[in-house]
């Protein structure tokens, strides 16, 4: 404190050490220790000259405070003082101080949010209402002094406080009040837009929309489904803007050419569309599944209007189809069950054909659409599996083609997504033996060939475990008495059981393709795999043994050896 050992590093080290003591001291010792520490730091802040020195001390004060949430929870007056001090730091224009103050506010909100939404009159007789009311009323003042980036953090902090209120209706009302000022400005802009479509082309108009949408996203993430009333205020006009901006983009592309998308104005128009979709996605992701499914009008008020965007996606040219739309419907399908069951086939039909035509042209273009599309299919398989079989046969075949294409791709995350999807489909097929028989009659042999193809090349080694799981399932299918259809068209002429025919087929085809192993050796490996088809570990070890013997893996079989070593370790344990 006397300044003899003053340095940024020393102060940072001491404050880091103080923060690491959180929870280690008895409650009776922690309070005087922390209070004295904060007093000393505040005194140091006042005594130091120069904005840089003061900023370093202030950032350390905020760090220490954020490390003691337990103390803050039980000492309301101190917590209130901390918040007021953070407001003072938010005014400071020295680089980094405002950001640190907002981040500390967010940290405190996450850890102590409940203290701001409950009655504190017992600790502070001057408090006539929960402190959250005052914070929301003072929001216009914060909007004036904070930059857009810091305001996002501040809004999120208020959202975490609102989240802690146990009364759902109050959470709904707080959500509306939180964005009240922005909503009023939004309404004014909408009235201006009604006068002429040219008004929505203005840079100021678009920047406001982007900022408002980002603020709404930050608010909905902690608040969750209680944000629905505020979303209902925004949704109709947002969809209207979305459609208008699509028209503007198409008109300009037709008039000027596709290169118009590189202009700043049109990049910003697309950003408005993307932020709109991100808001919808954030709402579904943040909503509690029980709450959102129990809302009687969810289909009419929220799902229906958002589904109207599907027609826009379908009609757009490839270059302006937004990949975020796929994420929006992925999150919708993951969260909603009964309310949208009858809409799933419609969603599938609109998304499927439009996206397939986009990603089937080559292996590399539109990577975001590719990944998001397979995430969407995965959500359908996991949450609305039966809806897949309501698709027209040609579309279903295209879906299987796409999944096979994905797991044969050279990009690891696409490989994994494709294999995951196929594994989930095969696992869920067992719920209906009739559907399973129909599926395997058409696709079994092809899947078997494709899985062996990627198992025996050197481009897909990172997903070996998933490949082995799918192959094991296919072996189980061949041996299942419930699968009564022939799994190979040649099998009908030979009048063999599925088990015998597939076993012989694999022995002949593999030994013909890979002549480094004799047909007798191949037969031994295949028979052992069939014997171990119900034991995943033994099946994978046998498959590894076979693949290691192939010449392709003579120089590079680390992924197979790792599998065996892991199994050996499990056996030892």
Backbone torsions as a table, in degrees:
resi	resn	phi	psi	omega
1	UNK	NA	-23.9	-179.1
2	UNK	-81.9	-3.8	175.2
3	UNK	88.4	-3.7	-176.0
4	UNK	-68.3	-28.6	-178.9
5	UNK	-116.6	24.5	-176.7
6	UNK	-68.8	127.7	169.0
7	UNK	-164.4	156.0	179.5
8	UNK	-60.0	-42.9	-177.9
9	UNK	-63.8	-42.4	179.8
10	UNK	-63.1	-45.0	-179.7
11	UNK	-64.1	-44.6	179.2
12	UNK	-60.7	-42.6	-179.5
13	UNK	-63.8	-44.9	-179.6
14	UNK	-63.0	-44.8	-177.8
15	UNK	-69.2	-34.7	175.0
16	UNK	-62.7	-42.5	179.1
17	UNK	-64.2	-40.9	178.0
18	UNK	-62.9	-42.4	178.9
19	UNK	-63.5	-35.3	-178.8
20	UNK	-70.8	-14.5	178.8
21	UNK	-81.5	-4.9	-177.7
22	UNK	-57.2	126.6	179.8
23	UNK	86.3	-6.5	-178.2
24	UNK	-89.6	-27.0	-176.1
25	UNK	-92.4	149.5	172.0
26	UNK	-59.8	152.6	-175.5
27	UNK	-57.7	-38.0	-178.7
28	UNK	-66.4	-27.7	179.9
29	UNK	-91.9	-30.1	-175.1
30	UNK	-65.2	-41.4	-176.2
31	UNK	-61.2	-55.8	-179.7
32	UNK	-63.7	-33.5	179.1
33	UNK	-62.7	-47.4	-177.7
34	UNK	-70.4	-43.1	180.0
35	UNK	-59.8	-44.2	-179.7
36	UNK	-66.6	-38.3	178.8
37	UNK	-61.7	-46.3	-179.1
38	UNK	-65.3	-39.9	177.9
39	UNK	-61.1	-43.4	-179.6
40	UNK	-64.2	-41.1	-179.5
41	UNK	-67.7	-39.5	177.4
42	UNK	-64.8	-40.0	177.9
43	UNK	-64.0	-40.5	178.4
44	UNK	-63.8	-39.2	179.6
45	UNK	-62.7	-40.4	-179.7
46	UNK	-71.1	-34.9	-174.5
47	UNK	-79.6	-25.4	-177.2
48	UNK	-76.8	141.7	178.0
49	UNK	-103.8	149.5	-179.5
50	UNK	96.6	133.3	-176.2
51	UNK	-64.6	-34.9	-178.7
52	UNK	-65.1	-43.6	178.3
53	UNK	-61.9	-45.8	179.7
54	UNK	-62.3	-37.8	-179.1
55	UNK	-65.6	-39.8	179.1
56	UNK	-65.4	-43.5	178.5
57	UNK	-63.9	-44.2	-179.6
58	UNK	-60.8	-42.2	179.9
59	UNK	-64.3	-34.9	178.2
60	UNK	-71.6	-35.9	174.7
61	UNK	-59.2	-46.1	-178.2
62	UNK	-66.6	-36.1	177.8
63	UNK	-63.6	-48.6	-177.9
64	UNK	-60.8	-45.2	-179.7
65	UNK	-58.3	-43.5	-178.1
66	UNK	-66.9	-17.3	-178.0
67	UNK	-87.5	-4.0	-176.2
68	UNK	-122.7	59.5	-178.3
69	UNK	-65.7	-34.5	-179.3
70	UNK	-61.4	-42.2	178.8
71	UNK	-67.2	-42.9	-178.9
72	UNK	-61.7	-37.1	-177.8
73	UNK	-62.9	-33.9	-175.6
74	UNK	-100.3	4.4	178.9
75	UNK	-132.0	81.0	-172.5
76	UNK	-60.7	-44.4	-176.9
77	UNK	-60.9	-38.9	177.8
78	UNK	-67.2	-42.4	178.8
79	UNK	-60.9	-42.4	179.0
80	UNK	-62.9	-40.3	178.2
81	UNK	-63.5	-40.4	178.5
82	UNK	-59.7	-45.5	-179.1
83	UNK	-62.2	-42.5	179.0
84	UNK	-64.2	-37.0	177.7
85	UNK	-66.9	-36.9	176.8
86	UNK	-62.4	-37.7	177.4
87	UNK	-62.3	-36.8	177.8
88	UNK	-65.3	-42.6	179.3
89	UNK	-67.0	-29.1	179.4
90	UNK	-66.6	-22.9	178.6
91	UNK	-78.2	-26.0	-176.3
92	UNK	-62.3	130.3	-176.6
93	UNK	-93.8	-4.1	179.9
94	UNK	-65.1	135.1	-175.0
95	UNK	-52.9	128.3	174.6
96	UNK	98.8	-28.0	-175.3
97	UNK	-69.3	-46.7	-179.4
98	UNK	-61.4	-41.5	179.2
99	UNK	-64.0	-43.7	179.1
100	UNK	-63.1	-39.8	179.3
101	UNK	-63.2	-44.0	180.0
102	UNK	-66.9	-40.7	178.9
103	UNK	-65.5	-38.2	177.2
104	UNK	-67.6	-38.8	176.1
105	UNK	-58.9	-42.1	178.8
106	UNK	-65.7	-42.4	179.1
107	UNK	-61.5	-46.9	179.1
108	UNK	-63.1	-39.2	-179.9
109	UNK	-63.3	-41.1	179.9
110	UNK	-65.1	-39.8	-173.1
111	UNK	-90.8	-25.1	-174.6
112	UNK	-128.5	22.1	-173.3
113	UNK	-56.0	-35.0	-176.3
114	UNK	-63.6	-29.4	-177.9
115	UNK	-64.8	-21.9	-176.6
116	UNK	-89.4	-11.0	-177.1
117	UNK	-115.1	5.5	177.2
118	UNK	-112.1	162.6	-180.0
119	UNK	-70.1	123.6	-179.5
120	UNK	-112.5	19.1	-176.0
121	UNK	-64.4	-25.7	178.7
122	UNK	-66.2	-37.0	179.2
123	UNK	-85.3	-30.7	-177.0
124	UNK	-138.8	97.3	-176.5
125	UNK	-58.1	-19.4	-180.0
126	UNK	-76.0	-12.4	-177.9
127	UNK	-82.4	112.6	179.7
128	UNK	-95.2	-10.7	-177.8
129	UNK	-156.4	162.2	176.4
130	UNK	-56.2	146.3	-172.0
131	UNK	-65.1	-22.0	-179.1
132	UNK	-58.8	-33.0	179.4
133	UNK	-61.3	-44.7	-179.3
134	UNK	-66.6	-40.4	179.8
135	UNK	-61.8	-41.6	-179.9
136	UNK	-69.7	-38.2	178.1
137	UNK	-64.0	-33.0	-177.6
138	UNK	-86.1	1.9	-177.2
139	UNK	-57.0	-40.5	177.8
140	UNK	-55.8	-35.3	178.1
141	UNK	-66.4	-39.9	179.5
142	UNK	-68.1	-35.6	179.1
143	UNK	-60.7	-34.6	-177.9
144	UNK	-71.1	-34.4	-171.8
145	UNK	-99.0	-20.1	-175.9
146	UNK	-95.5	145.5	172.9
147	UNK	-71.9	167.0	-178.4
148	UNK	-59.5	-41.9	-178.2
149	UNK	-65.1	-41.7	-179.6
150	UNK	-73.5	-30.8	177.8
151	UNK	-65.0	-34.6	176.8
152	UNK	-59.8	-42.2	179.5
153	UNK	-66.3	-42.1	-179.2
154	UNK	-63.8	-43.8	179.4
155	UNK	-62.4	-41.2	178.5
156	UNK	-62.2	-39.2	177.0
157	UNK	-60.6	-44.4	176.7
158	UNK	-62.6	-35.2	178.0
159	UNK	-61.8	-40.3	178.3
160	UNK	-66.3	-32.4	174.6
161	UNK	-66.2	-46.9	-179.7
162	UNK	-59.3	-38.8	-179.5
163	UNK	-56.0	-32.4	-174.2
164	UNK	-79.1	-10.1	178.1
165	UNK	-70.9	127.5	-176.3
166	UNK	-75.3	-18.0	-178.5
167	UNK	-88.7	115.8	-175.9
168	UNK	-62.3	-43.0	-177.9
169	UNK	-64.1	-35.6	177.0
170	UNK	-67.6	-38.8	177.7
171	UNK	-60.9	-40.3	178.2
172	UNK	-61.4	-45.6	-178.4
173	UNK	-67.2	-41.0	177.0
174	UNK	-59.9	-39.2	-179.5
175	UNK	-61.4	-41.1	179.2
176	UNK	-67.5	-44.4	-179.5
177	UNK	-64.8	-34.6	-177.5
178	UNK	-59.5	-38.5	-177.4
179	UNK	-107.5	15.9	-175.2
180	UNK	-56.8	-48.1	-177.3
181	UNK	-63.7	-42.5	178.6
182	UNK	-67.0	-37.5	-179.2
183	UNK	-65.9	-36.7	177.9
184	UNK	-64.8	-43.9	177.1
185	UNK	-64.5	-39.4	179.0
186	UNK	-59.9	-42.2	178.7
187	UNK	-64.4	-40.4	177.9
188	UNK	-62.2	-43.3	177.7
189	UNK	-62.8	-36.9	179.7
190	UNK	-64.3	-41.2	178.2
191	UNK	-63.3	-37.4	176.9
192	UNK	-65.8	-40.4	-179.7
193	UNK	-64.8	-31.4	-179.9
194	UNK	-65.8	-26.1	-178.4
195	UNK	-71.1	-36.8	179.8
196	UNK	-161.1	137.1	179.1
197	UNK	-65.0	-22.9	179.3
198	UNK	-63.7	-24.4	-178.5
199	UNK	-65.1	-30.0	-178.2
200	UNK	-79.3	-4.7	175.4
201	UNK	-84.2	-14.2	-175.2
202	UNK	-67.7	141.1	-178.2
203	UNK	-59.4	-43.0	-179.2
204	UNK	-60.7	-42.1	-179.8
205	UNK	-62.5	-47.2	-177.4
206	UNK	-67.2	-39.7	179.1
207	UNK	-63.8	-39.2	177.7
208	UNK	-63.1	-45.1	-179.7
209	UNK	-59.1	-46.0	-178.7
210	UNK	-61.8	-44.9	-179.2
211	UNK	-64.8	-43.6	179.8
212	UNK	-63.4	-41.9	-180.0
213	UNK	-65.0	-38.3	178.3
214	UNK	-68.4	-37.8	177.0
215	UNK	-64.3	-42.9	178.3
216	UNK	-62.5	-38.3	177.5
217	UNK	-61.6	-44.6	-179.8
218	UNK	-64.8	-33.9	-179.5
219	UNK	-72.7	-41.6	-173.9
220	UNK	-71.5	-28.6	-176.4
221	UNK	-56.3	-48.4	175.9
222	UNK	-83.3	-32.4	-172.8
223	UNK	-72.2	-38.9	177.8
224	UNK	77.6	-143.7	-171.6
225	UNK	-63.2	-24.1	179.1
226	UNK	-61.5	-10.5	177.8
227	UNK	-79.6	-4.0	-168.9
228	UNK	-60.7	-36.9	-179.1
229	UNK	-65.0	-40.3	176.9
230	UNK	-65.9	-38.6	178.3
231	UNK	-64.1	-37.8	178.4
232	UNK	-62.7	-30.8	177.5
233	UNK	-68.5	-32.0	-173.1
234	UNK	-93.3	-32.6	-166.0
235	UNK	-57.5	-48.7	-177.0
236	UNK	-59.5	-45.0	-178.1
237	UNK	-72.6	-33.2	177.0
238	UNK	-62.0	-43.3	178.3
239	UNK	-65.4	-33.4	178.0
240	UNK	-66.4	-45.1	176.1
241	UNK	-60.8	-41.7	-178.3
242	UNK	-57.2	-47.3	-179.5
243	UNK	-66.4	-41.0	179.9
244	UNK	-64.4	-41.2	179.4
245	UNK	-67.2	-33.3	174.9
246	UNK	-62.4	-44.1	178.3
247	UNK	-60.1	-43.5	-179.7
248	UNK	-61.6	-44.8	-179.9
249	UNK	-61.3	-46.3	-178.4
250	UNK	-65.1	-40.1	178.9
251	UNK	-61.8	-45.6	-178.1
252	UNK	-68.3	-36.8	177.7
253	UNK	-64.5	-42.1	179.0
254	UNK	-67.0	-33.1	-176.0
255	UNK	-85.0	-47.8	-172.2
256	UNK	-99.7	-36.7	-176.1
257	UNK	123.9	167.3	-174.6
258	UNK	-65.4	-23.3	-179.2
259	UNK	-66.6	-9.8	179.3
260	UNK	-63.8	-22.2	-179.9
261	UNK	-66.9	-15.3	178.0
262	UNK	-84.9	-9.9	178.3
263	UNK	-72.5	146.3	-176.4
264	UNK	-57.4	-44.6	-176.9
265	UNK	-57.2	-41.7	-175.8
266	UNK	-81.9	-25.5	169.9
267	UNK	-64.0	-39.0	-179.8
268	UNK	-69.6	-36.8	175.8
269	UNK	-60.5	-44.7	178.7
270	UNK	-64.9	-32.6	178.8
271	UNK	-65.3	-37.1	175.8
272	UNK	-60.2	-45.1	179.6
273	UNK	-62.6	-42.7	-178.8
274	UNK	-66.6	-42.2	-179.6
275	UNK	-66.2	-32.4	175.4
276	UNK	-61.4	-47.5	179.9
277	UNK	-66.0	-36.6	178.5
278	UNK	-64.6	-34.9	177.0
279	UNK	-64.2	-45.8	178.5
280	UNK	-61.6	-42.3	179.2
281	UNK	-63.5	-44.2	179.9
282	UNK	-61.8	-37.6	179.1
283	UNK	-62.3	-48.1	-179.6
284	UNK	-66.3	-42.1	-179.5
285	UNK	-63.2	-37.8	-175.2
286	UNK	-83.0	-19.4	-174.8
287	UNK	-72.8	138.7	173.0
288	UNK	-68.1	131.7	-173.4
289	UNK	-61.0	-40.3	-180.0
290	UNK	-65.9	-43.0	-178.9
291	UNK	-65.3	-45.7	-174.7
292	UNK	-70.5	-32.8	179.1
293	UNK	-78.0	-21.0	179.6
294	UNK	-86.2	-10.6	178.9
295	UNK	-74.9	114.8	-170.0
296	UNK	-63.6	-33.3	-174.3
297	UNK	-100.4	18.5	-176.9
298	UNK	-60.1	-39.7	-177.9
299	UNK	-67.3	-44.9	-176.0
300	UNK	-74.1	-43.6	-170.9
301	UNK	-86.7	-31.3	-173.7
302	UNK	-120.2	-54.3	-175.4
303	UNK	-64.0	-46.5	-178.2
304	UNK	-56.9	-53.8	178.6
305	UNK	-59.3	-37.9	178.9
306	UNK	-68.8	-35.6	177.7
307	UNK	-64.2	-21.9	177.3
308	UNK	-63.2	-22.0	179.1
309	UNK	-71.6	-15.6	-179.8
310	UNK	-62.4	-37.7	-179.8
311	UNK	-65.3	-38.7	176.4
312	UNK	-60.9	-46.2	179.3
313	UNK	-60.6	-40.7	-177.9
314	UNK	-66.8	-38.3	-174.4
315	UNK	-85.2	-20.3	-177.0
316	UNK	-66.6	150.8	170.7
317	UNK	-71.2	161.2	-173.9
318	UNK	-53.7	-42.0	-171.1
319	UNK	-64.7	-20.5	-178.5
320	UNK	-118.8	15.4	170.3
321	UNK	-73.2	127.0	-175.4
322	UNK	-88.0	120.0	179.0
323	UNK	-63.7	-23.3	179.2
324	UNK	-63.2	-26.0	178.5
325	UNK	-60.9	-36.6	178.7
326	UNK	-64.4	-37.4	177.9
327	UNK	-68.7	-35.7	178.3
328	UNK	-60.6	-47.3	-178.3
329	UNK	-76.0	-24.7	172.5
330	UNK	-63.5	-48.6	-180.0
331	UNK	-66.4	-35.4	177.6
332	UNK	-62.7	-45.8	-178.3
333	UNK	-68.2	-33.6	178.8
334	UNK	-68.8	-35.3	-174.3
335	UNK	-90.8	-35.9	-174.1
336	UNK	-97.3	139.0	179.8
337	UNK	-112.9	-93.0	-176.4
338	UNK	-60.7	-41.9	-174.8
339	UNK	-57.1	-26.1	-176.1
340	UNK	-118.5	12.8	-175.1
341	UNK	-56.0	-42.4	-177.9
342	UNK	-76.9	-14.8	179.8
343	UNK	-89.2	-15.7	-176.2
344	UNK	-58.6	-45.7	177.0
345	UNK	-58.6	-37.8	178.1
346	UNK	-65.5	-44.2	178.5
347	UNK	-61.8	-46.2	178.8
348	UNK	-58.5	-47.0	-176.5
349	UNK	-61.0	-40.9	-177.5
350	UNK	-74.3	-38.4	-176.9
351	UNK	-80.0	-39.2	-168.5
352	UNK	-61.4	-60.5	-174.2
353	UNK	-63.3	-39.2	-179.0
354	UNK	-64.3	-37.3	-177.4
355	UNK	-81.8	-36.1	178.9
356	UNK	-59.8	-43.4	179.8
357	UNK	-64.4	-22.5	-178.7
358	UNK	-79.7	-42.9	-169.9
359	UNK	-101.1	-5.9	-175.9
360	UNK	-90.6	0.5	-177.1
361	UNK	-74.1	-36.4	177.8
362	UNK	-157.9	-171.2	-173.7
363	UNK	-95.1	-9.6	-168.2
364	UNK	-122.9	-27.2	-175.3
365	UNK	-72.5	155.1	178.6
366	UNK	52.5	56.1	-178.0
367	UNK	-62.0	-35.8	179.8
368	UNK	-65.5	-41.2	177.7
369	UNK	-62.2	-39.7	-178.2
370	UNK	-61.5	-53.4	-176.8
371	UNK	-64.9	-45.2	-178.7
372	UNK	-64.7	-34.9	178.9
373	UNK	-64.3	-42.5	-179.9
374	UNK	-72.1	-30.4	172.8
375	UNK	-65.2	-38.4	177.5
376	UNK	-63.7	-46.8	178.3
377	UNK	-61.3	-39.1	179.0
378	UNK	-61.9	-41.7	177.7
379	UNK	-62.9	-40.4	178.3
380	UNK	-62.8	-43.5	-179.4
381	UNK	-63.6	-42.5	-175.7
382	UNK	-74.4	-35.8	-169.5
383	UNK	-113.7	-22.2	-179.7
384	UNK	-141.2	55.7	-172.2
385	UNK	-59.8	-42.5	-176.2
386	UNK	-62.6	-26.8	-178.7
387	UNK	-65.1	-26.1	179.7
388	UNK	-61.4	-31.0	-175.2
389	UNK	-89.8	5.3	170.9
390	UNK	-93.3	-6.9	179.3
391	UNK	-69.2	149.9	172.1
392	UNK	-56.4	148.2	-174.7
393	UNK	-56.7	-38.8	-179.2
394	UNK	-66.0	-39.5	177.7
395	UNK	-67.0	-39.6	179.0
396	UNK	-63.3	-40.9	177.9
397	UNK	-62.5	-41.1	177.5
398	UNK	-62.5	-37.4	178.7
399	UNK	-62.7	-45.9	178.6
400	UNK	-63.3	-40.7	177.2
401	UNK	-57.7	-42.8	-178.5
402	UNK	-66.4	-40.0	-180.0
403	UNK	-66.1	-42.4	177.4
404	UNK	-63.7	-43.4	177.2
405	UNK	-57.9	-39.8	-177.9
406	UNK	-65.5	-47.2	-176.1
407	UNK	-77.0	-9.2	173.1
408	UNK	-94.4	-3.2	-179.6
409	UNK	-70.4	157.6	-178.3
410	UNK	-86.3	-12.6	179.0
411	UNK	-81.3	120.9	-173.0
412	UNK	-55.6	-43.0	-176.8
413	UNK	-68.0	-31.7	175.1
414	UNK	-70.9	-39.5	175.2
415	UNK	-55.1	-49.9	-176.5
416	UNK	-64.3	-42.3	178.1
417	UNK	-60.5	-45.7	-180.0
418	UNK	-62.8	-43.8	179.4
419	UNK	-66.8	-40.7	176.1
420	UNK	-57.2	-48.4	-179.2
421	UNK	-59.4	-48.0	-178.7
422	UNK	-63.5	-40.0	179.1
423	UNK	-62.0	-44.6	179.8
424	UNK	-63.8	-39.6	179.7
425	UNK	-63.8	-47.4	-178.7
426	UNK	-64.3	-39.0	178.7
427	UNK	-64.4	-41.0	-176.3
428	UNK	-80.0	-17.0	178.3
429	UNK	-60.7	-28.3	-177.7
430	UNK	-65.3	-13.4	179.0
431	UNK	-68.7	-23.5	178.4
432	UNK	-135.0	107.3	-177.6
433	UNK	-64.7	-35.5	179.8
434	UNK	-62.7	-47.3	178.4
435	UNK	-65.1	-39.5	-179.8
436	UNK	-60.7	-43.3	179.4
437	UNK	-62.9	-42.3	179.1
438	UNK	-63.4	-43.2	-177.2
439	UNK	-64.7	-50.3	-175.1
440	UNK	-69.3	-29.8	176.8
441	UNK	-59.2	-36.2	-176.7
442	UNK	-90.2	-41.1	-165.4
443	UNK	-112.4	-8.9	-170.4
444	UNK	-59.2	-54.8	-173.6
445	UNK	-62.6	-38.1	-179.8
446	UNK	-65.1	-44.4	178.7
447	UNK	-62.1	-41.8	179.5
448	UNK	-60.1	-44.9	180.0
449	UNK	-64.5	-42.7	-176.7
450	UNK	-69.1	-37.6	178.2
451	UNK	-66.9	-42.2	177.4
452	UNK	-65.1	-32.5	179.9
453	UNK	-62.4	-46.3	-178.5
454	UNK	-78.9	-23.8	175.8
455	UNK	-67.6	-32.2	-172.8
456	UNK	-103.8	12.5	170.9
457	UNK	-108.3	-179.7	-175.9
458	UNK	-109.3	13.1	-175.1
459	UNK	-101.8	-7.7	-172.7
460	UNK	-129.4	30.7	-174.5
461	UNK	-69.0	-25.2	-175.5
462	UNK	-69.0	-18.2	-177.6
463	UNK	-111.9	28.0	-176.8
464	UNK	-56.1	-42.4	-175.9
465	UNK	-60.7	-44.6	178.6
466	UNK	-66.0	-38.9	177.8
467	UNK	-60.1	-44.2	-179.6
468	UNK	-63.5	-38.3	179.5
469	UNK	-63.6	-41.6	-179.8
470	UNK	-68.1	-42.9	178.5
471	UNK	-61.6	-39.5	177.5
472	UNK	-61.1	-42.8	177.0
473	UNK	-60.3	-41.7	-179.8
474	UNK	-66.2	-35.2	175.0
475	UNK	-65.8	-40.2	178.5
476	UNK	-64.1	-37.9	178.2
477	UNK	-62.8	-44.0	-179.1
478	UNK	-61.5	-30.0	-178.3
479	UNK	-95.5	-2.7	-174.5
480	UNK	-78.3	129.7	176.8
481	UNK	-70.8	-16.1	-178.7
482	UNK	-79.4	-20.5	176.5
483	UNK	-88.8	101.7	-172.3
484	UNK	-98.7	-11.7	179.6
485	UNK	-80.7	156.8	174.9
486	UNK	-72.6	133.7	-177.6
487	UNK	-88.0	-1.9	179.6
488	UNK	-148.4	135.6	-178.4
489	UNK	-61.5	-32.6	178.4
490	UNK	-67.9	-24.4	-176.4
491	UNK	-65.2	-32.9	-178.2
492	UNK	-62.3	-33.9	-179.2
493	UNK	-75.6	-29.2	-176.3
494	UNK	-90.8	-12.9	177.6
495	UNK	56.5	48.0	179.2
496	UNK	-108.0	161.0	171.9
497	UNK	-72.9	158.4	178.9
498	UNK	-58.0	-43.7	-177.2
499	UNK	-60.3	-50.1	-178.0
500	UNK	-66.3	-42.6	-176.2
501	UNK	-67.1	-46.4	-178.5
502	UNK	-65.7	-37.9	178.3
503	UNK	-61.1	-48.4	179.8
504	UNK	-66.1	-39.9	179.6
505	UNK	-59.8	-44.5	-179.1
506	UNK	-66.6	-42.1	-179.9
507	UNK	-60.0	-47.8	-177.2
508	UNK	-67.9	-48.2	-175.3
509	UNK	-67.9	-39.9	-178.9
510	UNK	-71.5	-42.3	-179.6
511	UNK	-68.8	-28.2	176.4
512	UNK	-73.0	-40.4	-178.1
513	UNK	-75.3	-40.0	-176.8
514	UNK	-117.1	93.7	-172.7
515	UNK	-85.5	4.3	175.4
516	UNK	-74.7	-15.1	177.1
517	UNK	-119.9	134.2	-178.6
518	UNK	-69.6	162.8	179.0
519	UNK	-63.3	-36.1	179.5
520	UNK	-65.1	-43.3	177.9
521	UNK	-64.5	-41.4	178.2
522	UNK	-60.5	-42.5	-179.9
523	UNK	-62.0	-37.9	178.9
524	UNK	-63.1	-46.1	179.9
525	UNK	-63.2	-45.6	-178.7
526	UNK	-63.5	-42.8	179.4
527	UNK	-62.7	-41.7	178.5
528	UNK	-65.1	-37.5	177.7
529	UNK	-64.1	-40.6	176.3
530	UNK	-65.3	-37.9	179.0
531	UNK	-65.7	-33.3	-177.6
532	UNK	-99.8	19.9	-173.6
533	UNK	-63.9	-20.1	-179.8
534	UNK	-100.5	2.5	178.3
535	UNK	-120.0	103.2	-172.4
536	UNK	-59.1	-43.6	-176.0
537	UNK	-65.3	-48.8	-179.0
538	UNK	-66.0	-38.0	179.0
539	UNK	-61.5	-44.1	-177.6
540	UNK	-67.5	-36.9	178.4
541	UNK	-65.2	-43.5	179.5
542	UNK	-64.4	-41.3	177.1
543	UNK	-62.9	-41.9	178.0
544	UNK	-60.6	-43.7	179.3
545	UNK	-58.6	-43.9	-179.4
546	UNK	-63.7	-46.9	-176.3
547	UNK	-67.7	-34.2	178.6
548	UNK	-64.7	-32.2	179.8
549	UNK	-72.4	-17.7	178.2
550	UNK	-72.6	145.7	-177.6
551	UNK	-61.1	-30.4	-178.0
552	UNK	-58.2	-28.3	-173.6
553	UNK	-106.3	12.2	-178.4
554	UNK	-62.6	-34.4	-177.6
555	UNK	-100.1	-18.1	-173.2
556	UNK	-144.7	88.3	179.7
557	UNK	-130.4	27.4	-177.2
558	UNK	-58.4	-40.1	-177.4
559	UNK	-65.7	-30.0	178.9
560	UNK	-79.5	-41.5	178.1
561	UNK	-63.1	-37.6	178.3
562	UNK	-60.5	-41.3	179.2
563	UNK	-61.5	-44.1	-179.4
564	UNK	-67.7	-41.1	-179.9
565	UNK	-63.2	-40.0	178.3
566	UNK	-62.9	-40.8	179.4
567	UNK	-66.2	-39.9	178.8
568	UNK	-63.6	-39.6	178.4
569	UNK	-63.6	-40.2	178.3
570	UNK	-62.3	-38.9	-179.7
571	UNK	-65.4	-40.9	178.7
572	UNK	-63.8	-42.9	180.0
573	UNK	-63.7	NA	NA
